[in-house]
C-alpha cells in the first residue's frame, strides 16, 4: 500500500503517519507489538517514534521496553536499515523517574550522551511558565555540542525538539547557527489535535519562517476523539487507556480530564461532524491534523490491528471546506479544552 511522504531533508523522507510506540511493553506485549509494527510497515509507514522513558505509564519495571521492542522488530524483520526512520527522545529532568540515571537533574551533555550510546518548559498540559518549577539550567550550547558529537559519531542523523516553546525553538536555532548545526534541526514534536491547537498560537509562526516541521503527537488525544469514552454512561471500554491506567498516569489525566464538561461537549460535537459526513471520528481527527501545512507527520498509537487500519485511512481523506468550517465553529465555542 502506498503512503504519502514528506521530505524533512533531501535525504530524509518520512511517511505522513508516524507509528508511536508509547504503549508497547505495557498495553501491547511483544507478540502483539511485532504484529502491529509489521502491519504498519507493510502499509507504507516507514517512520517510528519512541523514547527512552517509554512505555507509559512510566515505571522502572518496564523502562526501555518500547525501544527494545522496536529493536527486536528491526532484527526480526530484516528490513533494509535505510528503509526505516527511527526517532527517539532523551528523558529530561522530572524528579520522579529515578530509575533513569538516578532521575536526571538536568539535560546536560552527560545525560544526552548516555541516553544516545533541557531545562524545564511548561508541558504535558501546563499552559503558563512557572519559574519555581525550573530545574537546573543547562546551557543550550552544551546540549547542542553533545548532539553534534553524536552526529559526528554516526549515532544520530538529525535533531528534533520535543514539547518545546517558541522561545526554546528560536534560541536553539540561533545557537545552532554558531555550531554549524542549523541544517540538522528539522522538527519539533508537540501535541496537536482537535482539542489542543495551541501550536497555532506561537510556534506555528516560528516553524513557518524557520522551515521547521511539526511532528504532531496525540492526534486523537489519547483516543478520546474516537468518542469511545462518551459513547455510553459507563465511561467507555475498561481496557481503554484512560480507564486501564486510571490514577496511574498523572500527565495524561491532567491534560485529558474526562470529567471536563467543555472537553466532553467538544468531543460530542466532533463526533456529530464525523457522522454527518460519513467518516469515523478517529479518521476525522487524524485527517484534520494531516491537513495542517506545517505538519510533516502525525504520531499515532494503536494497540489493535483494527485501530491501525482505521488510522491508515486518514491519509486518503480530504476534508472539504464545509467540514473545516464546522470544525472551526466548534473550536470557537470550545477552544483548546485540553492544553
C-alpha positions, -999 to 999 in steps of 0.1 A, spaced: 0 0 0 13 34 -9 17 60 19 22 98 13 56 110 24 72 143 35 108 153 28 122 166 60 156 169 43 168 160 8 180 126 21 152 121 46 116 112 35 92 101 62 56 88 59 28 112 68 19 88 96 44 80 123 38 50 145 43 59 181 54 30 204 44 46 237 21 17 246 45 -11 236 58 -30 266 28 -21 287 -6 -23 269 9 -43 240 32 -72 247 59 -83 224 39 -106 200 12 -80 195 37 -52 191 56 -71 164 23 -78 145 14 -41 147 48 -29 135 47 -54 106 12 -43 96 22 -6 97 54 -12 77 35 -33 51 11 -4 48 39 20 39 47 35 73 85 40 75 86 64 105 86 51 140 88 71 173 99 61 207 116 75 238 139 61 265 112 67 291 86 46 273 63 28 278 38 48 298 27 50 325 63 51 334 77 26 358 111 10 365 100 -25 356 91 -16 320 115 12 314 131 9 279 108 -18 266 94 3 238 128 9 223 137 -28 229 106 -40 211 115 -17 181 150 -31 180 137 -67 182 113 -59 153 141 -45 132 162 -76 137 133 -100 131 120 -81 100 154 -77 84 142 -47 65 170 -26 49 181 -2 75 177 28 52 140 19 47 131 27 83 134 61 101 136 59 138 131 89 162 136 87 199 139 112 228 162 118 257 144 120 291 147 154 307 146 162 344 114 150 361 122 145 397 103 112 395 119 87 371 148 78 394 154 46 375 167 67 346 203 76 355 192 83 391 165 107 379 184 132 358 187 166 374 193 183 341 195 176 304 233 181 303 258 166 279 265 136 301 228 127 302 224 132 265 255 112 256 244 83 280 209 83 266 221 80 230 250 53 234 168 209 287 157 228 310 121 229 324 94 242 300 56 241 305 44 209 290 21 179 294 -9 202 299 8 232 316 -1 265 299 19 290 319 56 292 327 64 289 364 99 299 374 96 280 406 95 247 386 127 254 368 152 226 370 189 231 369 196 252 339 219 238 313 234 260 286 218 251 253 253 253 237 263 223 259 233 203 246 240 212 210 276 202 214 266 168 228 242 163 199 268 174 174 292 148 187 265 121 184 260 131 147 298 130 141 299 96 157 271 84 134 248 76 162 221 100 151 214 118 118 192 148 126 180 167 157 144 173 168 130 192 197 100 180 218 74 197 240 92 230 231 82 266 234 86 294 208 115 308 229 132 274 232 129 267 195 142 301 184 171 300 209 182 266 198 181 277 162 201 309 170 228 289 187 228 262 161 240 287 135 272 292 155 278 255 158 271 246 122 241 225 132 213 248 118 206 224 90 204 195 114 175 208 134 144 197 114 114 192 137 96 200 168 73 173 183 44 189 202 8 179 208 -17 189 182 -53 178 178 -89 190 176 -88 196 214 -54 212 215 -44 237 189 -20 258 210 7 252 184 -10 277 162 -7 305 188 31 310 187 51 280 175 34 279 141 48 313 131 83 303 143 81 270 124 68 287 92 96 312 90 124 289 102 113 259 80 108 236 109 82 208 106 58 197 133 56 161 143 21 162 158 18 138 186 -15 127 202 -36 134 171 -65 115 187 -60 130 222 -52 96 237 -81 80 219 -107 104 234 -115 118 199 -127 84 189 -157 92 211 -155 58 229 -153 74 264 -186 93 259 -205 67 238 -222 53 269 -228 62 305 -202 36 318 -172 57 307 -161 36 278 -143 2 275 -125 -9 306 -94 -18 286 -92 17 271 -60 35 282 -76 62 304 -96 35 322 -70 8 323 -44 32 339 -68 54 359 -49 70 388 -15 58 374 -9 82 345 -9 117 360 4 135 330 -23 121 307 -51 126 332 -41 162 340 -43 171 303 -72 149 293 -96 151 322 -126 130 311 -148 149 336 -141 183 319 -175 194 306 -160 215 279 -140 186 266 -169 163 267 -191 188 248 -164 194 222 -158 157 216 -195 151 211 -197 179 185 -168 165 166 -183 130 167 -215 145 152 -195 162 124 -178 129 116 -212 111 114 -227 138 93 -200 134 67 -197 96 68 -163 91 83 -153 78 117 -144 102 145 -108 88 145 -104 94 108 -117 129 111 -93 137 140 -62 124 122 -72 138 88 -76 172 105 -40 171 118 -26 160 85 -42 189 66 -21 214 86 6 228 62 33 226 88 27 190 99 52 166 84 38 135 101 11 127 127 25 105 155 -3 80 164 -6 49 186 -25 17 182 -29 -14 203 -51 -34 179 -49 -40 141 -84 -26 137 -72 7 152 -42 8 129 -63 1 98 -87 29 107 -59 55 112 -43 45 79 -74 56 61 -69 92 72 -42 97 46 -67 92 19 -94 116 32 -98 151 20 -116 174 44 -138 198 25 -141 235 33 -175 227 47 -161 202 72 -133 225 82 -157 254 88 -178 232 110 -147 221 130 -136 257 134 -171 267 147 -168 240 174 -133 252 182 -145 287 186 -171 276 212 -147 252 230 -111 265 223 -84 241 235 -101 223 264 -70 200 266 -39 223 266 
